[in-house]
């Protein structure tokens, strides 16, 4: 498999990250959860913790996804 780490929004050559206001993160579920769990595995964390707390996806969403 080939995986892309991520795509970051930018504005005039400046990478946008940790945008305000901080968005409300809602745990992924259903098909989106299954796709992420298959293709973007949270290897740094215990399996149950990763699935329940979703720390990798939360971090990436707050840092980069919050700007979209």
mmCIF file of the N, C-alpha and C atoms, coordinates in Angstrom:
data_MODEL
# 
_entry.id   MODEL 
# 
loop_
_atom_site.group_PDB 
_atom_site.id 
_atom_site.type_symbol 
_atom_site.label_atom_id 
_atom_site.label_alt_id 
_atom_site.label_comp_id 
_atom_site.label_asym_id 
_atom_site.label_entity_id 
_atom_site.label_seq_id 
_atom_site.pdbx_PDB_ins_code 
_atom_site.Cartn_x 
_atom_site.Cartn_y 
_atom_site.Cartn_z 
_atom_site.occupancy 
_atom_site.B_iso_or_equiv 
_atom_site.pdbx_formal_charge 
_atom_site.auth_seq_id 
_atom_site.auth_comp_id 
_atom_site.auth_asym_id 
_atom_site.auth_atom_id 
_atom_site.pdbx_PDB_model_num 
ATOM 1   N N  . UNK A 1 1  ? 0.827   -1.194 0.000  1.00 0.00 ? 1  UNK A N  1 
ATOM 2   C CA . UNK A 1 1  ? 0.000   0.000  0.000  1.00 0.00 ? 1  UNK A CA 1 
ATOM 3   C C  . UNK A 1 1  ? 0.861   1.243  0.000  1.00 0.00 ? 1  UNK A C  1 
ATOM 4   N N  . UNK A 1 2  ? 0.368   2.275  -0.599 1.00 0.00 ? 2  UNK A N  1 
ATOM 5   C CA . UNK A 1 2  ? 0.995   3.584  -0.588 1.00 0.00 ? 2  UNK A CA 1 
ATOM 6   C C  . UNK A 1 2  ? 0.066   4.516  0.174  1.00 0.00 ? 2  UNK A C  1 
ATOM 7   N N  . UNK A 1 3  ? 0.595   5.232  1.138  1.00 0.00 ? 3  UNK A N  1 
ATOM 8   C CA . UNK A 1 3  ? -0.216  6.129  1.952  1.00 0.00 ? 3  UNK A CA 1 
ATOM 9   C C  . UNK A 1 3  ? 0.340   7.540  1.894  1.00 0.00 ? 3  UNK A C  1 
ATOM 10  N N  . UNK A 1 4  ? -0.545  8.504  1.770  1.00 0.00 ? 4  UNK A N  1 
ATOM 11  C CA . UNK A 1 4  ? -0.154  9.908  1.843  1.00 0.00 ? 4  UNK A CA 1 
ATOM 12  C C  . UNK A 1 4  ? -0.308  10.339 3.290  1.00 0.00 ? 4  UNK A C  1 
ATOM 13  N N  . UNK A 1 5  ? 0.725   10.957 3.859  1.00 0.00 ? 5  UNK A N  1 
ATOM 14  C CA . UNK A 1 5  ? 0.651   11.414 5.247  1.00 0.00 ? 5  UNK A CA 1 
ATOM 15  C C  . UNK A 1 5  ? -0.428  12.475 5.402  1.00 0.00 ? 5  UNK A C  1 
ATOM 16  N N  . UNK A 1 6  ? -0.509  13.409 4.464  1.00 0.00 ? 6  UNK A N  1 
ATOM 17  C CA . UNK A 1 6  ? -1.546  14.418 4.575  1.00 0.00 ? 6  UNK A CA 1 
ATOM 18  C C  . UNK A 1 6  ? -1.396  15.500 3.529  1.00 0.00 ? 6  UNK A C  1 
ATOM 19  N N  . UNK A 1 7  ? -2.431  16.281 3.401  1.00 0.00 ? 7  UNK A N  1 
ATOM 20  C CA . UNK A 1 7  ? -2.431  17.462 2.552  1.00 0.00 ? 7  UNK A CA 1 
ATOM 21  C C  . UNK A 1 7  ? -2.744  18.649 3.439  1.00 0.00 ? 7  UNK A C  1 
ATOM 22  N N  . UNK A 1 8  ? -1.950  19.699 3.336  1.00 0.00 ? 8  UNK A N  1 
ATOM 23  C CA . UNK A 1 8  ? -2.130  20.845 4.201  1.00 0.00 ? 8  UNK A CA 1 
ATOM 24  C C  . UNK A 1 8  ? -2.604  22.042 3.405  1.00 0.00 ? 8  UNK A C  1 
ATOM 25  N N  . UNK A 1 9  ? -3.608  22.729 3.914  1.00 0.00 ? 9  UNK A N  1 
ATOM 26  C CA . UNK A 1 9  ? -4.041  23.960 3.247  1.00 0.00 ? 9  UNK A CA 1 
ATOM 27  C C  . UNK A 1 9  ? -2.987  25.038 3.432  1.00 0.00 ? 9  UNK A C  1 
ATOM 28  N N  . UNK A 1 10 ? -2.858  25.895 2.451  1.00 0.00 ? 10 UNK A N  1 
ATOM 29  C CA . UNK A 1 10 ? -1.957  27.031 2.634  1.00 0.00 ? 10 UNK A CA 1 
ATOM 30  C C  . UNK A 1 10 ? -2.579  28.270 2.014  1.00 0.00 ? 10 UNK A C  1 
ATOM 31  N N  . UNK A 1 11 ? -2.085  29.382 2.427  1.00 0.00 ? 11 UNK A N  1 
ATOM 32  C CA . UNK A 1 11 ? -2.579  30.665 1.930  1.00 0.00 ? 11 UNK A CA 1 
ATOM 33  C C  . UNK A 1 11 ? -1.358  31.489 1.555  1.00 0.00 ? 11 UNK A C  1 
ATOM 34  N N  . UNK A 1 12 ? -1.196  31.711 0.262  1.00 0.00 ? 12 UNK A N  1 
ATOM 35  C CA . UNK A 1 12 ? -0.085  32.518 -0.230 1.00 0.00 ? 12 UNK A CA 1 
ATOM 36  C C  . UNK A 1 12 ? 1.258   32.006 0.276  1.00 0.00 ? 12 UNK A C  1 
ATOM 37  N N  . UNK A 1 13 ? 1.458   30.695 0.230  1.00 0.00 ? 13 UNK A N  1 
ATOM 38  C CA . UNK A 1 13 ? 2.737   30.114 0.602  1.00 0.00 ? 13 UNK A CA 1 
ATOM 39  C C  . UNK A 1 13 ? 2.947   29.902 2.089  1.00 0.00 ? 13 UNK A C  1 
ATOM 40  N N  . UNK A 1 14 ? 1.974   30.246 2.911  1.00 0.00 ? 14 UNK A N  1 
ATOM 41  C CA . UNK A 1 14 ? 2.080   30.050 4.359  1.00 0.00 ? 14 UNK A CA 1 
ATOM 42  C C  . UNK A 1 14 ? 1.222   28.857 4.755  1.00 0.00 ? 14 UNK A C  1 
ATOM 43  N N  . UNK A 1 15 ? 1.838   27.855 5.358  1.00 0.00 ? 15 UNK A N  1 
ATOM 44  C CA . UNK A 1 15 ? 1.085   26.675 5.779  1.00 0.00 ? 15 UNK A CA 1 
ATOM 45  C C  . UNK A 1 15 ? 0.154   27.060 6.916  1.00 0.00 ? 15 UNK A C  1 
ATOM 46  N N  . UNK A 1 16 ? -1.099  26.704 6.755  1.00 0.00 ? 16 UNK A N  1 
ATOM 47  C CA . UNK A 1 16 ? -2.084  26.991 7.796  1.00 0.00 ? 16 UNK A CA 1 
ATOM 48  C C  . UNK A 1 16 ? -2.134  25.823 8.766  1.00 0.00 ? 16 UNK A C  1 
ATOM 49  N N  . UNK A 1 17 ? -2.015  26.112 10.050 1.00 0.00 ? 17 UNK A N  1 
ATOM 50  C CA . UNK A 1 17 ? -2.167  25.085 11.065 1.00 0.00 ? 17 UNK A CA 1 
ATOM 51  C C  . UNK A 1 17 ? -2.650  25.707 12.362 1.00 0.00 ? 17 UNK A C  1 
ATOM 52  N N  . UNK A 1 18 ? -3.357  24.877 13.125 1.00 0.00 ? 18 UNK A N  1 
ATOM 53  C CA . UNK A 1 18 ? -3.931  25.290 14.411 1.00 0.00 ? 18 UNK A CA 1 
ATOM 54  C C  . UNK A 1 18 ? -4.753  26.563 14.276 1.00 0.00 ? 18 UNK A C  1 
ATOM 55  N N  . UNK A 1 19 ? -5.697  26.542 13.327 1.00 0.00 ? 19 UNK A N  1 
ATOM 56  C CA . UNK A 1 19 ? -6.531  27.711 13.058 1.00 0.00 ? 19 UNK A CA 1 
ATOM 57  C C  . UNK A 1 19 ? -7.551  27.929 14.178 1.00 0.00 ? 19 UNK A C  1 
ATOM 58  N N  . UNK A 1 20 ? -8.018  29.136 14.286 1.00 0.00 ? 20 UNK A N  1 
ATOM 59  C CA . UNK A 1 20 ? -9.014  29.513 15.280 1.00 0.00 ? 20 UNK A CA 1 
ATOM 60  C C  . UNK A 1 20 ? -10.333 29.789 14.582 1.00 0.00 ? 20 UNK A C  1 
ATOM 61  N N  . UNK A 1 21 ? -11.466 29.627 15.223 1.00 0.00 ? 21 UNK A N  1 
ATOM 62  C CA . UNK A 1 21 ? -11.615 29.027 16.548 1.00 0.00 ? 21 UNK A CA 1 
ATOM 63  C C  . UNK A 1 21 ? -11.403 27.524 16.477 1.00 0.00 ? 21 UNK A C  1 
ATOM 64  N N  . UNK A 1 22 ? -11.018 26.958 17.601 1.00 0.00 ? 22 UNK A N  1 
ATOM 65  C CA . UNK A 1 22 ? -10.787 25.523 17.677 1.00 0.00 ? 22 UNK A CA 1 
ATOM 66  C C  . UNK A 1 22 ? -12.100 24.792 17.397 1.00 0.00 ? 22 UNK A C  1 
ATOM 67  N N  . UNK A 1 23 ? -12.103 23.905 16.396 1.00 0.00 ? 23 UNK A N  1 
ATOM 68  C CA . UNK A 1 23 ? -13.350 23.208 16.060 1.00 0.00 ? 23 UNK A CA 1 
ATOM 69  C C  . UNK A 1 23 ? -13.679 22.105 17.058 1.00 0.00 ? 23 UNK A C  1 
ATOM 70  N N  . UNK A 1 24 ? -14.925 21.722 17.068 1.00 0.00 ? 24 UNK A N  1 
ATOM 71  C CA . UNK A 1 24 ? -15.349 20.591 17.891 1.00 0.00 ? 24 UNK A CA 1 
ATOM 72  C C  . UNK A 1 24 ? -15.060 19.313 17.122 1.00 0.00 ? 24 UNK A C  1 
ATOM 73  N N  . UNK A 1 25 ? -14.270 18.438 17.694 1.00 0.00 ? 25 UNK A N  1 
ATOM 74  C CA . UNK A 1 25 ? -13.949 17.167 17.063 1.00 0.00 ? 25 UNK A CA 1 
ATOM 75  C C  . UNK A 1 25 ? -14.966 16.134 17.509 1.00 0.00 ? 25 UNK A C  1 
ATOM 76  N N  . UNK A 1 26 ? -15.533 15.424 16.562 1.00 0.00 ? 26 UNK A N  1 
ATOM 77  C CA . UNK A 1 26 ? -16.462 14.338 16.853 1.00 0.00 ? 26 UNK A CA 1 
ATOM 78  C C  . UNK A 1 26 ? -15.813 13.064 16.341 1.00 0.00 ? 26 UNK A C  1 
ATOM 79  N N  . UNK A 1 27 ? -15.738 12.051 17.201 1.00 0.00 ? 27 UNK A N  1 
ATOM 80  C CA . UNK A 1 27 ? -15.087 10.802 16.795 1.00 0.00 ? 27 UNK A CA 1 
ATOM 81  C C  . UNK A 1 27 ? -15.666 10.277 15.490 1.00 0.00 ? 27 UNK A C  1 
ATOM 82  N N  . UNK A 1 28 ? -14.773 9.783  14.641 1.00 0.00 ? 28 UNK A N  1 
ATOM 83  C CA . UNK A 1 28 ? -15.207 9.162  13.399 1.00 0.00 ? 28 UNK A CA 1 
ATOM 84  C C  . UNK A 1 28 ? -15.931 7.866  13.714 1.00 0.00 ? 28 UNK A C  1 
ATOM 85  N N  . UNK A 1 29 ? -16.884 7.521  12.860 1.00 0.00 ? 29 UNK A N  1 
ATOM 86  C CA . UNK A 1 29 ? -17.621 6.275  13.050 1.00 0.00 ? 29 UNK A CA 1 
ATOM 87  C C  . UNK A 1 29 ? -18.066 5.754  11.686 1.00 0.00 ? 29 UNK A C  1 
ATOM 88  N N  . UNK A 1 30 ? -18.620 4.588  11.666 1.00 0.00 ? 30 UNK A N  1 
ATOM 89  C CA . UNK A 1 30 ? -19.183 3.963  10.479 1.00 0.00 ? 30 UNK A CA 1 
ATOM 90  C C  . UNK A 1 30 ? -18.141 3.810  9.367  1.00 0.00 ? 30 UNK A C  1 
ATOM 91  N N  . UNK A 1 31 ? -18.502 4.146  8.138  1.00 0.00 ? 31 UNK A N  1 
ATOM 92  C CA . UNK A 1 31 ? -17.612 3.928  6.994  1.00 0.00 ? 31 UNK A CA 1 
ATOM 93  C C  . UNK A 1 31 ? -16.326 4.740  7.104  1.00 0.00 ? 31 UNK A C  1 
ATOM 94  N N  . UNK A 1 32 ? -16.416 6.000  7.516  1.00 0.00 ? 32 UNK A N  1 
ATOM 95  C CA . UNK A 1 32 ? -15.221 6.833  7.641  1.00 0.00 ? 32 UNK A CA 1 
ATOM 96  C C  . UNK A 1 32 ? -14.254 6.210  8.660  1.00 0.00 ? 32 UNK A C  1 
ATOM 97  N N  . UNK A 1 33 ? -14.786 5.739  9.781  1.00 0.00 ? 33 UNK A N  1 
ATOM 98  C CA . UNK A 1 33 ? -13.948 5.081  10.788 1.00 0.00 ? 33 UNK A CA 1 
ATOM 99  C C  . UNK A 1 33 ? -13.270 3.858  10.187 1.00 0.00 ? 33 UNK A C  1 
ATOM 100 N N  . UNK A 1 34 ? -14.040 3.022  9.496  1.00 0.00 ? 34 UNK A N  1 
ATOM 101 C CA . UNK A 1 34 ? -13.482 1.801  8.910  1.00 0.00 ? 34 UNK A CA 1 
ATOM 102 C C  . UNK A 1 34 ? -12.390 2.117  7.892  1.00 0.00 ? 34 UNK A C  1 
ATOM 103 N N  . UNK A 1 35 ? -12.598 3.138  7.061  1.00 0.00 ? 35 UNK A N  1 
ATOM 104 C CA . UNK A 1 35 ? -11.590 3.522  6.075  1.00 0.00 ? 35 UNK A CA 1 
ATOM 105 C C  . UNK A 1 35 ? -10.323 4.028  6.755  1.00 0.00 ? 35 UNK A C  1 
ATOM 106 N N  . UNK A 1 36 ? -10.480 4.886  7.753  1.00 0.00 ? 36 UNK A N  1 
ATOM 107 C CA . UNK A 1 36 ? -9.308  5.398  8.473  1.00 0.00 ? 36 UNK A CA 1 
ATOM 108 C C  . UNK A 1 36 ? -8.584  4.281  9.211  1.00 0.00 ? 36 UNK A C  1 
ATOM 109 N N  . UNK A 1 37 ? -9.340  3.420  9.862  1.00 0.00 ? 37 UNK A N  1 
ATOM 110 C CA . UNK A 1 37 ? -8.736  2.337  10.641 1.00 0.00 ? 37 UNK A CA 1 
ATOM 111 C C  . UNK A 1 37 ? -7.975  1.368  9.745  1.00 0.00 ? 37 UNK A C  1 
ATOM 112 N N  . UNK A 1 38 ? -8.410  1.229  8.529  1.00 0.00 ? 38 UNK A N  1 
ATOM 113 C CA . UNK A 1 38 ? -7.732  0.339  7.583  1.00 0.00 ? 38 UNK A CA 1 
ATOM 114 C C  . UNK A 1 38 ? -6.513  1.006  6.952  1.00 0.00 ? 38 UNK A C  1 
ATOM 115 N N  . UNK A 1 39 ? -6.629  2.279  6.590  1.00 0.00 ? 39 UNK A N  1 
ATOM 116 C CA . UNK A 1 39 ? -5.604  2.939  5.795  1.00 0.00 ? 39 UNK A CA 1 
ATOM 117 C C  . UNK A 1 39 ? -4.714  3.919  6.556  1.00 0.00 ? 39 UNK A C  1 
ATOM 118 N N  . UNK A 1 40 ? -5.105  4.320  7.741  1.00 0.00 ? 40 UNK A N  1 
ATOM 119 C CA . UNK A 1 40 ? -4.311  5.284  8.518  1.00 0.00 ? 40 UNK A CA 1 
ATOM 120 C C  . UNK A 1 40 ? -4.284  4.813  9.969  1.00 0.00 ? 40 UNK A C  1 
ATOM 121 N N  . UNK A 1 41 ? -3.643  3.689  10.169 1.00 0.00 ? 41 UNK A N  1 
ATOM 122 C CA . UNK A 1 41 ? -3.627  2.995  11.452 1.00 0.00 ? 41 UNK A CA 1 
ATOM 123 C C  . UNK A 1 41 ? -2.861  3.807  12.497 1.00 0.00 ? 41 UNK A C  1 
ATOM 124 N N  . UNK A 1 42 ? -3.365  3.828  13.688 1.00 0.00 ? 42 UNK A N  1 
ATOM 125 C CA . UNK A 1 42 ? -2.759  4.561  14.802 1.00 0.00 ? 42 UNK A CA 1 
ATOM 126 C C  . UNK A 1 42 ? -1.790  3.634  15.547 1.00 0.00 ? 42 UNK A C  1 
ATOM 127 N N  . UNK A 1 43 ? -0.676  3.302  14.923 1.00 0.00 ? 43 UNK A N  1 
ATOM 128 C CA . UNK A 1 43 ? 0.249   2.302  15.452 1.00 0.00 ? 43 UNK A CA 1 
ATOM 129 C C  . UNK A 1 43 ? 0.910   2.698  16.766 1.00 0.00 ? 43 UNK A C  1 
ATOM 130 N N  . UNK A 1 44 ? 0.972   3.974  17.043 1.00 0.00 ? 44 UNK A N  1 
ATOM 131 C CA . UNK A 1 44 ? 1.639   4.444  18.262 1.00 0.00 ? 44 UNK A CA 1 
ATOM 132 C C  . UNK A 1 44 ? 0.843   4.127  19.523 1.00 0.00 ? 44 UNK A C  1 
ATOM 133 N N  . UNK A 1 45 ? -0.415  3.806  19.361 1.00 0.00 ? 45 UNK A N  1 
ATOM 134 C CA . UNK A 1 45 ? -1.310  3.640  20.499 1.00 0.00 ? 45 UNK A CA 1 
ATOM 135 C C  . UNK A 1 45 ? -1.857  2.219  20.591 1.00 0.00 ? 45 UNK A C  1 
ATOM 136 N N  . UNK A 1 46 ? -2.205  1.804  21.785 1.00 0.00 ? 46 UNK A N  1 
ATOM 137 C CA . UNK A 1 46 ? -2.897  0.542  22.003 1.00 0.00 ? 46 UNK A CA 1 
ATOM 138 C C  . UNK A 1 46 ? -4.153  0.529  21.137 1.00 0.00 ? 46 UNK A C  1 
ATOM 139 N N  . UNK A 1 47 ? -4.497  -0.623 20.579 1.00 0.00 ? 47 UNK A N  1 
ATOM 140 C CA . UNK A 1 47 ? -5.605  -0.720 19.628 1.00 0.00 ? 47 UNK A CA 1 
ATOM 141 C C  . UNK A 1 47 ? -6.926  -0.187 20.189 1.00 0.00 ? 47 UNK A C  1 
ATOM 142 N N  . UNK A 1 48 ? -7.299  -0.597 21.388 1.00 0.00 ? 48 UNK A N  1 
ATOM 143 C CA . UNK A 1 48 ? -8.570  -0.138 21.967 1.00 0.00 ? 48 UNK A CA 1 
ATOM 144 C C  . UNK A 1 48 ? -8.553  1.358  22.231 1.00 0.00 ? 48 UNK A C  1 
ATOM 145 N N  . UNK A 1 49 ? -7.433  1.860  22.766 1.00 0.00 ? 49 UNK A N  1 
ATOM 146 C CA . UNK A 1 49 ? -7.311  3.293  23.039 1.00 0.00 ? 49 UNK A CA 1 
ATOM 147 C C  . UNK A 1 49 ? -7.394  4.081  21.732 1.00 0.00 ? 49 UNK A C  1 
ATOM 148 N N  . UNK A 1 50 ? -6.688  3.622  20.716 1.00 0.00 ? 50 UNK A N  1 
ATOM 149 C CA . UNK A 1 50 ? -6.709  4.300  19.430 1.00 0.00 ? 50 UNK A CA 1 
ATOM 150 C C  . UNK A 1 50 ? -8.087  4.361  18.820 1.00 0.00 ? 50 UNK A C  1 
ATOM 151 N N  . UNK A 1 51 ? -8.811  3.272  18.912 1.00 0.00 ? 51 UNK A N  1 
ATOM 152 C CA . UNK A 1 51 ? -10.157 3.232  18.329 1.00 0.00 ? 51 UNK A CA 1 
ATOM 153 C C  . UNK A 1 51 ? -11.152 4.081  19.123 1.00 0.00 ? 51 UNK A C  1 
ATOM 154 N N  . UNK A 1 52 ? -11.012 4.105  20.432 1.00 0.00 ? 52 UNK A N  1 
ATOM 155 C CA . UNK A 1 52 ? -11.968 4.842  21.269 1.00 0.00 ? 52 UNK A CA 1 
ATOM 156 C C  . UNK A 1 52 ? -11.656 6.332  21.369 1.00 0.00 ? 52 UNK A C  1 
ATOM 157 N N  . UNK A 1 53 ? -10.389 6.667  21.541 1.00 0.00 ? 53 UNK A N  1 
ATOM 158 C CA . UNK A 1 53 ? -10.004 8.069  21.744 1.00 0.00 ? 53 UNK A CA 1 
ATOM 159 C C  . UNK A 1 53 ? -9.539  8.743  20.455 1.00 0.00 ? 53 UNK A C  1 
ATOM 160 N N  . UNK A 1 54 ? -9.104  7.972  19.474 1.00 0.00 ? 54 UNK A N  1 
ATOM 161 C CA . UNK A 1 54 ? -8.672  8.456  18.174 1.00 0.00 ? 54 UNK A CA 1 
ATOM 162 C C  . UNK A 1 54 ? -7.639  9.585  18.267 1.00 0.00 ? 54 UNK A C  1 
ATOM 163 N N  . UNK A 1 55 ? -6.573  9.402  19.049 1.00 0.00 ? 55 UNK A N  1 
ATOM 164 C CA . UNK A 1 55 ? -5.632  10.495 19.289 1.00 0.00 ? 55 UNK A CA 1 
ATOM 165 C C  . UNK A 1 55 ? -4.893  10.993 18.043 1.00 0.00 ? 55 UNK A C  1 
ATOM 166 N N  . UNK A 1 56 ? -4.494  10.098 17.147 1.00 0.00 ? 56 UNK A N  1 
ATOM 167 C CA . UNK A 1 56 ? -3.790  10.533 15.932 1.00 0.00 ? 56 UNK A CA 1 
ATOM 168 C C  . UNK A 1 56 ? -4.704  11.359 15.043 1.00 0.00 ? 56 UNK A C  1 
ATOM 169 N N  . UNK A 1 57 ? -5.893  10.849 14.808 1.00 0.00 ? 57 UNK A N  1 
ATOM 170 C CA . UNK A 1 57 ? -6.827  11.554 13.940 1.00 0.00 ? 57 UNK A CA 1 
ATOM 171 C C  . UNK A 1 57 ? -7.256  12.872 14.564 1.00 0.00 ? 57 UNK A C  1 
ATOM 172 N N  . UNK A 1 58 ? -7.462  12.898 15.863 1.00 0.00 ? 58 UNK A N  1 
ATOM 173 C CA . UNK A 1 58 ? -7.811  14.133 16.571 1.00 0.00 ? 58 UNK A CA 1 
ATOM 174 C C  . UNK A 1 58 ? -6.707  15.168 16.410 1.00 0.00 ? 58 UNK A C  1 
ATOM 175 N N  . UNK A 1 59 ? -5.467  14.765 16.651 1.00 0.00 ? 59 UNK A N  1 
ATOM 176 C CA . UNK A 1 59 ? -4.322  15.680 16.546 1.00 0.00 ? 59 UNK A CA 1 
ATOM 177 C C  . UNK A 1 59 ? -4.226  16.270 15.142 1.00 0.00 ? 59 UNK A C  1 
ATOM 178 N N  . UNK A 1 60 ? -4.288  15.414 14.130 1.00 0.00 ? 60 UNK A N  1 
ATOM 179 C CA . UNK A 1 60 ? -4.164  15.878 12.750 1.00 0.00 ? 60 UNK A CA 1 
ATOM 180 C C  . UNK A 1 60 ? -5.329  16.783 12.360 1.00 0.00 ? 60 UNK A C  1 
ATOM 181 N N  . UNK A 1 61 ? -6.511  16.457 12.826 1.00 0.00 ? 61 UNK A N  1 
ATOM 182 C CA . UNK A 1 61 ? -7.682  17.287 12.517 1.00 0.00 ? 61 UNK A CA 1 
ATOM 183 C C  . UNK A 1 61 ? -7.545  18.673 13.147 1.00 0.00 ? 61 UNK A C  1 
ATOM 184 N N  . UNK A 1 62 ? -7.182  18.725 14.410 1.00 0.00 ? 62 UNK A N  1 
ATOM 185 C CA . UNK A 1 62 ? -7.059  20.003 15.084 1.00 0.00 ? 62 UNK A CA 1 
ATOM 186 C C  . UNK A 1 62 ? -5.917  20.845 14.519 1.00 0.00 ? 62 UNK A C  1 
ATOM 187 N N  . UNK A 1 63 ? -4.811  20.185 14.135 1.00 0.00 ? 63 UNK A N  1 
ATOM 188 C CA . UNK A 1 63 ? -3.654  20.918 13.632 1.00 0.00 ? 63 UNK A CA 1 
ATOM 189 C C  . UNK A 1 63 ? -3.865  21.401 12.203 1.00 0.00 ? 63 UNK A C  1 
ATOM 190 N N  . UNK A 1 64 ? -4.407  20.547 11.341 1.00 0.00 ? 64 UNK A N  1 
ATOM 191 C CA . UNK A 1 64 ? -4.493  20.887 9.926  1.00 0.00 ? 64 UNK A CA 1 
ATOM 192 C C  . UNK A 1 64 ? -5.931  21.002 9.427  1.00 0.00 ? 64 UNK A C  1 
ATOM 193 N N  . UNK A 1 65 ? -6.787  20.069 9.788  1.00 0.00 ? 65 UNK A N  1 
ATOM 194 C CA . UNK A 1 65 ? -8.157  20.066 9.286  1.00 0.00 ? 65 UNK A CA 1 
ATOM 195 C C  . UNK A 1 65 ? -8.985  21.236 9.764  1.00 0.00 ? 65 UNK A C  1 
ATOM 196 N N  . UNK A 1 66 ? -8.586  21.813 10.885 1.00 0.00 ? 66 UNK A N  1 
ATOM 197 C CA . UNK A 1 66 ? -9.340  22.936 11.438 1.00 0.00 ? 66 UNK A CA 1 
ATOM 198 C C  . UNK A 1 66 ? -9.289  24.170 10.539 1.00 0.00 ? 66 UNK A C  1 
ATOM 199 N N  . UNK A 1 67 ? -8.371  24.207 9.594  1.00 0.00 ? 67 UNK A N  1 
ATOM 200 C CA . UNK A 1 67 ? -8.221  25.355 8.712  1.00 0.00 ? 67 UNK A CA 1 
ATOM 201 C C  . UNK A 1 67 ? -9.072  25.252 7.451  1.00 0.00 ? 67 UNK A C  1 
ATOM 202 N N  . UNK A 1 68 ? -9.721  24.126 7.258  1.00 0.00 ? 68 UNK A N  1 
ATOM 203 C CA . UNK A 1 68 ? -10.501 23.935 6.025  1.00 0.00 ? 68 UNK A CA 1 
ATOM 204 C C  . UNK A 1 68 ? -11.925 24.420 6.190  1.00 0.00 ? 68 UNK A C  1 
# 
